[in-house]
Structures are given as C-alpha cells and as structure tokens.
Amino acid sequence: MKFNRTILPNGLRVLTIPMPSFESATVMVMVGAGSRYETRLNNGISHFLEHMAFKGTLKRPTAMDITSLIDGMGGEFNASTGKEVTAYYIKSAADKVEISLDVLSDMLQNSKLDSVEIEKEKGVIVGEIDMTEDNPMRDIGDVYERLIYGDTPLGWNIAGSKDIVSKTTREDFIAYMKSLYSSHNMTIVFAGGIENKKAVELAKKYLGRMPRFEILTFEKYQEEQRQPRLFLKTKKTEQSHIAIGFKTVKNDHPDKYPLEVLAAILGGGMSSRLFHEVREKRGLGYYVSTGADSYQDAGSIVSVAGIDPKRIEEGISTILEEHRKISSPESKISKEELKKAKEYLKGHMVLGLENSRSVAYYYASQELLEKEIDNPDQIMKKVDAVTVEQIKNVAKKYFVEKGLSMAVIGNFEDRQIFENLLHL
C-alpha cells in the first residue's frame, strides 16, 4: 500500500491512498484537536463540536439537508473524537467524492452552530455520558486513564462532564475552532478508488483558501509515578471490572514495538497467557486482554478484565502473577510464543485495514501524530524485528511496583481489599 503526500500553500496536508480495485472511496478530514487541548471551563467541547458539525451549515441549513444528501448518494458518514485528534469522514461511491468533500468542507468552514440545536444536542451528549457510566466494560478505560494521568486534560473524559456540557455556548465553539481549526493543523485523506491528481485538485478547490493561524498547544505530561495507585469506583454491577497497568513511553520511543509484542504475549487473543490463566484455566471471568497505548508524550500498557466479584482477589492476583513471571530474570519466552504474538499483531493490522475508512484513519493519524508515515509493511517489519531480549528488557523496565496502577469498578466499599493486593 502506497500513499501520495502534498502540502497546499495554506499548510493543509493532502494524502491520497489509491486503491484501484475499490469502487468506493473515503474522504476524511482529521484535525489536531482533542480533549487534551481543553481547560476545566470547556472540557468536552472537542466532542461536542464533532456532534454539531452535522447540524447544519449556511449552504445546508439543517441536519436533514446534510443527511438527506449523503443518504441520497448511498454514502455513510460519521466523526470521532480522541484526546489528540478529531476526524470527520464520508464514505461513498468513488464518483461521489467531490460531493463528499463539498459537504465536509462546508461543515468545517460554514457550520451554523445554531443555539437552538446546541441546546437540543446537550441532552444527547448527557445521554451518551450516562450510557458510558452504565457500561462498566467501556467505562473502565476512562477510569484507568483518570487514575494514571490524574487531574490533567490527558486524564479527563473525552465526553466531558455534564455540568460543563450544559453551560456550553455558541461563543465557546467559535473560540475553540479559532484556536485549533487552522488549515496547517489538518490533513485530508482520500482512500479508495481515486487518483492523486484529482484528489489534490479537489482539496485545493474546497479547502485551499481555508485560513492558517497560530494554534493552541497542549501542556506536556511529565509526572513521574513514585508509588502504586488505586482507584475504586463503587457501583452495583453483576461483574467486577478491573484495569491493571503501568506507565510506559510516548509514541515515537524505541520501546514502542517491544511493548506491543509484550502486550500481545500477555493478553492478545484467546491463546495469550492471561486468557488461558484467567478464563480457560480458572474460569474467573468472561473477558481479559492487554494493550499498549501511547500519546505524543506518554503511554501505558494495561490489562483489563471482567471478573466474578466473589473471586476478585484471585483474579487480580492471577493477573499480577503473570506480570511477575514475564518480568522476572527467569522469564522464558519461546520462539513459538514470540512468532504467534507477532503474527497476531500483523494479522489484526491487516484485518483492520480492509476498508477505506480504516485506511484513511491509519494514514491521517500518523500524519498528525507521528514524525513520519510508515506504510503497513514497514510497521510489520518493525514488529518482526522485536527480539525476546527486548521484550524481557521492557517487561523488567516497566513492570515495577512503584509504577503499578489499578482501577476497579464494582460493588465494593472496602479499599483495603485492593490495597493489600497492590504490589508485585
């Protein structure tokens, strides 16, 4: 898979990933704007703005005008907000790409941000916050990041808090867009059945005059953890949910790929160490997995699991024991286990890039967040290059007691149960 990259005079970055066998194409605009750029007074506005983008423009005054147009050409559209980026996309037949870009550019440059629609959408977002709260399996990730990153924008929920959302005004949206939605802080990606020349021409036509200005920067996260941390969220649930993790490194650190392979060995798939020990061997709960995540200045490796409340102590002890084993001097990782973990990562990458929307997101996020763009085959080579010794080294380096963090959601009142387990 190859890509073409062009920078327009206003700084807008244009990426084209031709996929000649596709009769469809995705047009995605990604902005270097997310919840970590927020303050206590506007927490949640990145996500709220994403909702408002489809609520009407000067050219298409209502949400129905936009949705009818996209539905009428057989397309699909959506948006997503993260802590560092926000993405808007339309996927359609390849011959409808210009209409897709017309709509996206209209939303980014001419959104009405109607006060009546803002008030109505507040209820939708409050409902979304409540939905996450009601689903501990989804909520545990937010609770964990709040624990490890603390009361900082990186630790705050992307959706924000209900009280701040309820106070958001049209002026807040305008001020936020003027701080981050600069042409040079965006990338537009065309993935699918479209050629580079046409894509660049369309980008110039619809976004070539978008203004460029000085943008807001985020405050880098630098806190050093000096002792184990625990967060207990008491909530009546049938299953307890836990996250056990350790701070690691930012997304361009040399340890990134050894950590990803380590995560795959621990909890990547149904033959991983944790899945075998927690679910298959002991029947402690339904799900367990491990992932290595990173931002531009911080990272974490975390194992999450749903555990029978009556066996919560056994579940936590079992997970921690697997971390001890793999980080101990006697740790053994066979060639077969290493190969399986690498193939798991590479296979899931291939599966995740089977459609043009995923391909667009893959390239857009690298353009905005990484120093350079790697094609999938380059990523796979980096995964293949990871050695057993590197995995042992990162396990020993990061799986240390002072860096341990544990978040728990369940019907528990006594923290002491978990305090007693908070060690390696």
N, C-alpha and C positions, 0 to 999 in steps of 0.2 A: 504494500500500500504506500503510495507516494502522495506528496502534497506540494502545492504551489503557494508561495507567500509574497504578497505585495503590500507595500505601505503607501497609502494615499498622502497627498500633500498636507492634509489636516491631521495626520498621525494615525488614522484608522487603519488597523491591520486586517487584511483580507486573506483568508485561507481558502483554498479550493482543494478538495479531495475527490478527483474524478473517479467514479465507479461505473464504468461503461456498460456493465451488464444490468444496471438498475434503470428502471423506467420511472422511478420516484427520486425525489431529492429533498433534503432538509436544508432549510436556511435558518441559521441560529446566530443571534447576536448575544454575546456574553460581555458583561461589564465587570470591571474590577471593583465591585461594590458588594458588600455583605454585612452581616451583623457585627463584625468586629470593628467596623468603622463608626459604629453608633456610640451614643452617650447615654447616660442614665435618663435623660429627658426625651430621647426619641427611640429607645430600644424597641425593635420590632418594625421600624419604618422600612427597612430594606424589603422585608417580606410583604408588608402591607402595600408598598409601591408595586411590587410584582402583581398583586391582585388587581390593582387599579389600572394597570396597563391595558387590560382588555375591556374597560368600562366605557370607552367612547373617546373619540378624537374630534377635532374641528371638522375633518372631512367625513368621518363616520361617527355621528353624534352619540349613538347608543351602543351598548354591548350587543344588542340584537343585530345591528348593522354589521358589526365585525364578525360575529359568529355565523350569521346567515351567508356572508360572503365566503368564509372558509368552508363551511359545510357544503355550500353550493358548488364548490370545486372539488369536493371529495377529500378535503385535507383534514389534518389534525393539528392542534396547537396546544401549547402549554408553556409553563415557565417554572423555574425553580430558583430557590434562594439558598445559598450556603453562608458560611461565615466569611468567605473571602470573595465569592463571585455570585452574580445573578445572571441567569440565562433565560432567553426568550426564543422560542422556535416555532416554525410552521413546517410541517412535512406534507408534501403534495406530489402530484404527478410532475414529472420533470418539466413539462411545458407550462406549468403554472408558477414557476419560480419567481418570475417578475411580480406577479400579484402578491406572492408571499412577502417579498421584500418591501413592496409598496406598503403593505399593512404593518409590518414590523417597524419600518422607518417612520411611519405615521404615528405609531404608538409612542415611539421614543422621543419624537420631536414635537408632537402636537396633542398630547393627551389633555383632555379637558380637565381631569381631576375635579370633577363636579362635586360640590359639597354635599349634595343630597345623596349621591352614590357613595361618597366616603362614609356617611353616617350609616347607610344600609350595610356596607361591607364590614363595618366594625362588628356587627353581630355574627357574620360569617367567620371572621377571624377568632373571635372569642369562642365560638363553637369548635373551631379547629384546635385551639389550645386545650379546651375541655376534653376533646376526643383523644388527644395525646396523653393527657393526665389519666384518662380512663383505660389506657392501654399500656400497662407497665412494661411490656415487652419492647415497645417503642420508646417509652419514657426513660428507661434505664440508661440509655446512651447519653441523654441530656443531663441526667442526674450525675453520671460519672464525670462528664466534662466540667460540670459546675464544681465538682469536688477538686479535680486536679488543676484547673485553671483559676479557680476562686472567683472573687467578685471583680472580674475584668470582662471586657467585651468578648474575649475568647471563651469565657466560661458562661456567658449569658445564653438563654434560649433564643434561637433564631426567630421564633414567632413573637417574642417579646412577652410582656406582662399585660394582663387585661386592663389594669388601671392606666397604663401608658397608652395602649391602643385606643382606649375610649376617649383620650384627650387629643388625639392626633388631628391636625387641621390641614387644610389645603396649603397654607403657607409653609407648613413643615415639609410637605412633599417637594414643593418648589425649591426650598432652601437645600434640601438633601440632594436633589438632582443637580443643582448648580455647584455642589461640592464634589461630585464624583462622576457624573454622566458626561464627561468630556470625550471627544472623538478619539483621543490618543489613549484613553483608558478602556477602550472597547476593541473587540475583534469580531468580525463577521465571518462565518464559516458556511461554505456551500459544500455539501457532501452528497454524492449520488450522481445521477445522470445529467451532469452539466460540465461544460468545458471551462477552463480557466479564463480565457479571453472574455467570454460572455459574462462570467461572474464578476470580473473586475469592472467591466463596463457598467453593470447594474449597480455595483457598490458605489461607483463614482456618481452615477445618476441620482441615487436616492439618499446617500449618506455623505457624499463628497463635500458638502457645504456645512456639515454639522460643526459647530464651534469647538475650538480647543481652548482649554484654560487650565490654570494651575489647580491641582486636585488635593483633596484631603489625604493625609497619610495616617496609618494606624500606629498606635504605640506598641512597640515590640514587647513580647512576653519574655521575661528574663528571670522569673523567680526560681530559686533553687530549693527543692524539697529536702528537708532535713530530718523528717521523721514520718512514720506511717500515718496515713489519713483514713478516716472512716466517715461515711455519711449514711445515716439510716433514715429512710423516708417511710414513716409508719402509714400503712394503707392496707385496708382489708382486701386481701387477694386470695384466690384458691392456690396459686403457685407463687413462690417467692422468686424474685429476680435479682441477680447479683452481677456486678461487673468488678473484675479484679484486674488491675493494670499497673503499668509503670511508665513514667515519662521517658521519652527517648529523644529523637532528633528531628530537625526540620527536613523539608522535602528534598533538599539537594545535598544531604550529608552522605558520605560514603557508606555508612551503616544501613542505609535505607533498604537495599535489596537483601542483605543478610537477615534483617529483621522481618522482612516479608516472608522469606523462606522459613524462618523460625516460627512465625505465626502459623504458617501452613502445616508444619510438623505438629505443632501443639493442637490446633483446632481448626484445620482447614479440611472439612469434609468428613464423611462418615467412617473413614478408616484412620482418622487422626488419633493422637494419644488421648486427648480429652474426651472425644466422643466415645472411644472404646471404654475408658475407665468410668466416666460419669453415667453414660446411658446404657451401653451394652453390657458391661460387666456388673455394675451395681444398681442400675435402674433408678438413679437418683432424680432424674428429671427428663423432660422432653427434648430440650434443645441446649446445645453448648457449641460455642465457636470462638475463634480467636482472630483478631485482625490487627494490622499495623497501620495507623493513620498518621498523616503529617500535614502541617501547615507551613507557611513560609518561614516561621521562626520557632516552631515547637512540634512535638509529636508524642505519640503514645502507642504502646502495644497493650491490648486489652482482651480479656476473655470474658464473655457474657454467657449466662446460663439461667435457665428456669429450673428451680429445684423444689422438690417436695418440702414444704415448711417443717414437717416433722423430722426431716433429715438434713436440715440446713447446715448444721455443723459438720456433718460428714461430707456434704457436698463441697463446702469451702475448703476443708482440709484436703480433700482429694485433688482439687484444682491446684492448690498451693503446692502439694507434694509433687505434682508433675512439673511445676516450675522449678522446684528444688532439684529434681532429678536432672533436668536438662542443663541446669546451670552449675552443677557440681563438677569437680575435677574428674570424677569417674564417668561422666556423661558419655554415652555411646549412641552414635547416630550411624546407622548402616548405610551403605551405598544405595540399597534398595529404597530405604526411607527417604533419603535425600532426593533421589530421582523421582519418587512418587510426589513429593512436595512440589518440586519444580514443575512437573507435568500438570499438577493441579492448578498452579498459578497460571501457567501458559494456556492451558485449556480453557480456564474461565475467562481469560483475556480474549481469546478467540471467540468464545460464545457471546461475550459482552459487546463485541463489535460486529455483530451480524446484521445490524440495521443502520441506516444512515444517520439517525438521530444520535445513537451512541457514538458513532464515529465523529460526528460534529462536536459533541461534548468532549470527547477524548482530546481532540486537537485544540479546541478553544481553551480548555483549562490549562493545557501545557503552555500555550502561547502567553497567557496572562500570569501564570504562577511559577513557571519554570524558566531557567536561564536559556534553555534551548529545547526544541521539539525533537523527541525521539519517535520514530515510527515503531509500530508494534514489534517488528522483527529485531529492532535494536534493544527494546526492553527485554525481549526474550533472551537475547544474548547476555544481558546483564544478570538475568536470573540464572541462566546456565553457568555463569562464571562463579557463582557463590560456592564456597568450599565448606566442608564440615568444620574446619578450623575457624572460619569466620563466624559460623553460627554459634559455635561454643563460646567464642570471644564476646559476641554481643549478648548472649544469654548471661554470661558471667558479669558483664559490664552493667547491664540494666536491671537484671533481676536481683536487686539488693533490697534489704529490709527497709532502709530509710526512704526508698523511693516507692514503696508499696502503697497503693490506694485501693480502697474497697467501698463500693456503693451498694446499698441493699434497699430494695423496695419489698415490703411485706408487712404482715400483721404482727409486728414485734414492737414492744415498748422498751425492752431492756437492751441498751447498747453494750453492756458488759459481755454478753454472749459473743459479740463480734470483736470487741476489744481483745478478748482472750485469744482469738484466732489470728490476730493481725501481726503475724511475724513469719519470717522464712527460716 
